[in-house]
Amino acid sequence: MATNFPNSPSNGATHVFGGTTYTYNSTKGVWTADKDAVAVSDTPPSNPETGALWFDSSVAKTYIYYSDGSSAQWVQLNPSGGSDGSDGADAAGDGESPIIYTEPATSHTLNSDGTTSTIQMQAVDPEGTAITYGIAYANSTNARPAQLGADTTINQTTGTYTFTPTTTSSNAGTFKARLSASDGIQTSTRFVNFDISFYDFTISPAVSGQSTWTLAGGDLTLDTAQVYTITPASNMNINAKMWGAGGSTTGNYAGGAGGYASGTIALTGGTSYKIRVGSETGGGTGGSGAGGGYSGIFVTSETHGNSVIIAGGGGGGCDRYSVDQQPGAGGGASGQTGGWVGGPAGGAGGTQSAGGAGSATGTNRAGTDGSALTGGVGNSAGSYGGGGGGSGYYGGGGGASRVGGDGGNNGMGGGGSGYIGHSSVSNGVNTAGNLGTPGNSSDSARGTAGNPAVAGKVVISASS
């Protein structure tokens, strides 16, 4: 703390600093303050100038006032004095600063919907003096930043700071605040970096020309069969509901319908999530129709181990040979078995632990088993092909085909299973379709999603 006293003063020289007159004693080599300029009281003087002195008569300690324009405090002078008996500034800072025992976060994201948020900083003075909490902003005028819609309030009892963010999107950005705890003389401070953005997550590819999305402006509806990547700006909860695709049809019989899944999902800020909207041909390939693809959400990458929530796809349809066929719908804990009633030609539905078995009827015409996220293949040998299995948490098995001349019958693919077992999902629902009717078919948000030969859908909304 520079005081700009003259160099090489003569004995008796005087210097005014901070409103106080000092006289130089060449014998002792010290500047001595005019004692009449020292305020004596048990409370700090009001409106002091930099360099003003105060003797606290309640504790017999002397302080000097210091201000640099952005912060100000009374700094205690050495109570025992120097070896020559003079008062000298204590370089070690005698008089302990408040001790902060509840540390505030070093960074904080404000809510883009305008709701308040809080940060707590609690301190205690070792000498038992009451603490006063304050705030300053790191700008030239200490003005309230544009990212705040109202002045910050402070609970002086609990050290809780309440911040009210702006709702004006053009004021998005960052600022730094200095939180302080003072005992009236010494001050302890902490800096917190704040930011506010007016979107909940980025999304790629863009939807309706938007690469950022805020759910406060409306639900996000994804009904184009492809994979999207979303990355939330901060931790948030969403409500998600989805339908798997219905199995496709190239023959006489339509495929099975898609399943339904929903839940509240806790997303982690900065983590990318994959969202797949199932295609009507996204399951196992078939000798006739392909299985329907699942719709689902995954953490970071689309792998079985990263599954968050899945609505299974329906099994693929097939041609008719001599008997009526039964479609295998997807979804639920287990997808339905496809095929013809009473016969073994259809693929089995996927479960929570294994893919559905492919049909096993006849030599060289059985379908293959389903597996994790993948529907089995419907056999394509002969004149009538089998349907492919729907994909899901575990895919359905593929159906059999009829080989000309052997008198057998072909079959449809099994449905893929749904999934809601991830730890981030609450209030989960996992509903199977039934034959050609999708799970939760009455929901007005569904449209035609999940019908046989129709793609799936994912709808994301804000969670309170």
SVG drawing of the C-alpha trace seen along z (x, -y; Angstrom):
<svg xmlns="http://www.w3.org/2000/svg" viewBox="-57 -20 76 101">
<polyline fill="none" stroke="black" stroke-width="0.4" points="0.0,0.0 2.1,-2.9 1.7,-6.2 4.1,-8.4 5.9,-10.0 8.9,-12.1 12.3,-10.5 15.2,-11.7 13.1,-14.0 14.7,-16.3 13.9,-16.2 10.6,-17.9 9.4,-17.7 5.6,-17.3 3.5,-15.4 -0.3,-15.2 -1.7,-11.9 -5.4,-10.9 -6.3,-14.0 -3.7,-13.2 -0.6,-15.2 2.6,-13.3 5.9,-14.6 9.3,-13.1 11.6,-12.1 15.1,-11.7 16.4,-10.2 14.0,-7.3 13.7,-7.3 9.9,-7.3 6.9,-9.4 4.6,-10.0 0.9,-10.9 -0.6,-14.0 -2.4,-12.4 -5.2,-14.9 -6.0,-13.5 -6.6,-10.0 -10.3,-9.3 -10.9,-7.6 -14.2,-5.7 -15.6,-2.2 -17.0,-2.3 -15.3,-3.1 -15.6,-6.8 -18.1,-7.5 -17.0,-8.6 -13.3,-8.3 -10.6,-9.3 -7.8,-6.9 -5.1,-7.1 -7.4,-8.2 -6.5,-6.7 -8.9,-5.2 -8.2,-4.0 -10.8,-1.4 -11.2,-2.2 -13.2,1.0 -10.2,3.2 -7.3,0.8 -6.3,1.3 -5.3,-1.3 -6.4,-1.0 -5.7,-2.9 -8.3,-3.2 -7.5,-2.0 -9.5,-2.4 -8.6,-1.6 -11.9,-2.7 -13.3,0.8 -12.8,2.1 -12.2,0.4 -11.3,1.6 -9.8,0.6 -6.3,2.3 -5.0,2.8 -1.6,1.3 0.8,3.2 -0.7,3.0 2.7,3.6 4.5,1.0 8.0,1.1 11.1,1.5 11.3,-2.3 7.8,-2.6 6.2,-3.9 3.1,-2.6 4.0,-0.7 1.7,1.1 1.7,4.8 2.8,6.5 1.3,9.8 -2.1,8.2 -2.7,8.3 -6.5,8.6 -7.8,11.7 -10.0,11.6 -13.4,13.4 -13.1,17.1 -15.3,18.4 -16.6,21.9 -19.3,22.4 -17.6,21.8 -19.7,20.5 -19.5,22.2 -16.8,20.8 -19.2,20.8 -23.0,20.7 -25.4,20.9 -28.5,18.7 -31.9,19.9 -33.0,18.8 -36.7,18.9 -36.2,16.0 -36.5,18.0 -34.2,17.1 -31.3,19.1 -29.2,18.9 -25.5,19.1 -24.5,19.3 -21.3,18.1 -21.1,18.2 -18.3,16.7 -17.4,16.2 -15.1,13.6 -12.5,15.2 -12.9,12.2 -16.7,12.6 -17.7,9.5 -20.9,9.7 -20.4,10.4 -21.9,8.2 -22.2,9.7 -21.8,7.7 -21.5,8.0 -19.7,6.1 -19.5,6.6 -16.3,6.7 -16.9,3.8 -15.6,0.2 -18.7,-1.3 -19.8,1.7 -23.1,1.5 -25.6,4.4 -24.8,6.6 -27.2,6.9 -27.5,10.6 -29.4,9.8 -33.0,8.6 -33.0,7.2 -30.6,6.3 -29.1,9.2 -30.6,9.7 -28.6,10.9 -29.8,12.7 -27.5,11.3 -28.4,14.1 -27.6,17.0 -25.2,15.5 -27.6,16.5 -27.4,14.5 -30.5,14.6 -30.0,13.8 -32.8,12.9 -31.7,13.4 -32.8,11.4 -35.4,12.9 -34.1,10.8 -32.3,13.1 -30.1,10.3 -28.5,10.0 -27.1,13.5 -23.5,13.7 -21.2,13.8 -20.1,11.7 -18.0,12.0 -19.2,11.1 -17.2,10.5 -18.9,11.8 -17.6,10.4 -17.8,11.0 -16.7,8.2 -16.3,7.7 -16.3,3.9 -12.5,3.8 -11.2,6.9 -12.9,8.4 -12.7,11.8 -13.8,12.2 -14.7,14.9 -15.2,14.5 -18.0,16.3 -18.3,16.5 -21.9,16.4 -23.4,17.2 -26.8,17.3 -27.8,18.7 -31.3,18.8 -31.4,22.3 -31.7,25.7 -29.6,27.7 -28.0,27.7 -29.3,30.2 -27.8,31.6 -29.0,31.9 -31.0,28.7 -34.7,28.9 -36.9,26.3 -33.7,24.4 -32.8,24.2 -29.6,25.7 -30.4,24.6 -33.7,25.3 -35.4,24.0 -38.4,26.0 -39.9,22.9 -40.8,22.0 -42.5,25.4 -42.0,29.1 -39.4,30.7 -41.1,33.2 -38.8,35.5 -40.6,37.6 -38.0,38.0 -36.3,41.4 -32.7,40.6 -30.3,40.0 -30.1,36.6 -27.4,35.4 -28.5,33.0 -26.1,31.5 -27.8,29.7 -26.3,26.4 -26.6,27.3 -28.2,30.0 -31.9,30.3 -34.9,32.6 -37.0,33.4 -40.1,35.4 -39.8,37.8 -42.3,40.0 -41.7,42.1 -43.1,44.7 -41.1,47.3 -41.7,47.9 -44.2,50.4 -42.8,53.2 -42.9,52.8 -44.8,54.9 -44.1,56.1 -46.6,58.9 -50.2,59.7 -49.8,59.0 -48.9,55.9 -46.1,55.9 -46.5,55.4 -47.0,52.1 -44.4,50.2 -44.3,50.0 -44.4,46.9 -42.0,45.7 -42.0,42.5 -40.3,41.0 -38.7,38.0 -35.0,38.0 -32.2,36.2 -29.8,34.9 -26.2,33.8 -25.0,30.5 -22.3,30.7 -22.9,34.4 -24.1,35.4 -27.1,37.7 -28.1,39.6 -31.8,39.7 -32.9,42.2 -36.3,42.0 -37.1,45.5 -37.6,46.2 -40.2,48.7 -37.3,50.6 -34.9,50.1 -35.1,53.6 -34.0,56.9 -34.2,57.4 -36.8,59.8 -37.6,62.2 -40.8,60.1 -41.1,57.0 -38.3,55.7 -38.7,55.2 -39.5,51.8 -36.7,49.8 -36.7,48.8 -36.9,45.1 -34.7,44.3 -32.3,42.1 -28.7,43.0 -25.8,41.4 -22.9,40.3 -23.2,43.1 -25.8,45.4 -24.7,48.7 -26.6,51.2 -24.8,50.3 -25.6,46.6 -29.4,47.2 -31.5,44.7 -35.0,45.4 -36.3,47.3 -39.6,48.0 -39.3,51.3 -40.1,51.7 -42.7,54.1 -41.9,57.2 -41.9,57.3 -44.9,58.5 -44.9,61.3 -46.7,62.9 -49.4,65.4 -49.0,69.0 -51.9,71.1 -52.7,69.8 -53.5,66.4 -50.6,64.6 -50.3,62.8 -48.2,59.6 -45.7,59.3 -45.9,55.8 -42.9,54.3 -42.4,52.7 -43.0,53.5 -40.8,55.9 -41.2,58.5 -42.2,58.0 -44.9,60.2 -44.2,63.3 -45.0,63.1 -46.2,65.8 -49.2,67.9 -51.6,68.9 -50.7,72.3 -47.5,72.7 -43.7,72.3 -42.9,70.2 -42.8,66.8 -40.0,65.1 -40.2,64.7 -40.2,61.3 -37.2,59.8 -37.0,59.7 -35.1,57.7 -32.2,60.2 -32.1,61.8 -33.1,61.4 -36.1,63.3 -35.5,66.7 -35.7,67.0 -38.2,69.4 -37.0,73.0 -39.3,74.6 -38.0,76.6 -34.6,77.1 -32.8,74.0 -35.7,71.7 -35.5,70.6 -35.1,67.0 -32.2,65.8 -32.3,64.8 -32.5,61.2 -29.8,59.6 -29.0,56.4 -30.6,53.5 -30.9,55.6 -33.8,57.6 -33.2,61.1 -33.3,61.7 -36.4,63.2 -35.5,66.1 -35.8,65.3 -35.5,68.7 -38.3,70.1 -41.4,68.4 -42.6,66.8 -40.2,64.9 -40.4,64.5 -40.6,61.1 -37.6,59.5 -37.5,59.0 -38.2,55.6 -35.3,53.9 -35.4,52.9 -33.4,53.2 -33.3,56.8 -34.6,57.4 -37.2,59.9 -36.4,63.0 -36.8,63.4 -39.6,65.4 -39.4,68.5 -40.0,68.7 -41.7,71.4 -39.5,73.4 -41.4,74.4 -42.6,78.0 -42.2,78.7 -45.7,77.7 -44.6,75.4 -45.8,71.9 -43.9,68.7 -44.0,66.4 -43.7,62.8 -40.9,61.3 -41.1,60.9 -41.3,57.5 -38.3,55.8 -38.5,55.1 -38.7,51.7 -36.5,50.4 -36.7,47.8 -34.1,49.2 -31.5,46.4 -30.8,44.7 -31.6,41.2 -35.2,42.2 -38.0,41.7 -41.8,42.2 -41.0,44.6 -43.6,46.3 -42.9,49.2 -46.0,50.3 -46.2,53.0 -48.2,52.6 -50.8,55.3 -50.7,56.8 -51.3,53.8 -52.1,51.3 -49.2,49.2 -48.6,48.8 -50.4,45.8 -52.3,45.4 -54.8,42.9 -52.2,40.2 -53.0,37.2 -49.2,36.5 -48.8,39.8 -50.4,39.0 -49.8,42.2 -46.4,43.0 -45.9,46.6 -48.6,47.9 -47.6,50.8 -45.1,49.5 -44.9,46.0 -41.9,44.5 -41.6,43.8 -41.6,40.5 -39.9,38.8 -41.5,35.9 -39.5,34.0 -41.1,31.4 -40.0,29.4 -40.2,31.0 -41.2,28.9"/>
</svg>
